[in-house]
Amino acid sequence: MRIGAFGYRSVDGTKQFFAAVFVTAWCVIAAAPSWGETIKGSVRYVGAPVDKKKVSVTIDQYVCGKEKEPEDLVLSSNSGIRNAVVSLQNLPPGAKWDWNPPPAKMDQKQCSFVPRVVVVPVGGTVEFLNSDRLLHNVKSAGKENPPFNRAQPHARAISFVFKKPEILRVDCDLHSWMRGWVVVAEHPFYAVTNEQGEFILENVPPGKYTLQVWQESLGNVTQELVVGDKGATTVTVGMGKK
Ligand SMILES: [Cu+2]
């Protein structure tokens, strides 16, 4: 819709081009499977109080700062958990999807991986960037996908393809606090919670599901869920440190 709107603001020469883009985009949307059901949810922290200890930085303070907020468990003011990965298990047999997103990007900015969590399909690509004017590296030691460890000078992009489903940890050896996660997903019914701990899963076929939530420092929880055919299904999932 917005692409079409841009067309009106363009000068005459580009108007037609944008109109074409709009029509193409509309056709792609129309061709996608339209189960139409939506799950709107939030993931909340329900455990013991969290000790928010800052991480002190001892090197490269001119870029990294003197200390970093802990990012392994980030909560909103009303206990929403950021960067939790929500997915549907047990998809109905015969459910089909056309899922070919552009490469995910994970930047290194002020000595943090940004975003901290990316989801890619099996066979998908993550492009690692470095916006910082210093040297980082990207290292991963997954179990299913080949390990890698590459130096990453400023502004160099390095792409990796992930062929097997798993959740991989990404580190920078030069800055011990830096951590990211690549989630290699078998189907598109995955979402990462936002700053408020909220997520949306769209185009879900009606049915009974197990919703799984993974968070790097809290592990996994599951919750049963029924998706009907009358509007959005809402769900709240609680997670806590034991
Ligand atoms: Cu680094």
Boltz pocket constraint, residues with backbone or C-beta under 6 A from the ligand:
constraints:
  - pocket:
      binder: B
      contacts: [[A, 111], [A, 135], [A, 136], [A, 137], [A, 172], [A, 173], [A, 174], [A, 175], [A, 178]]
      max_distance: 6.0
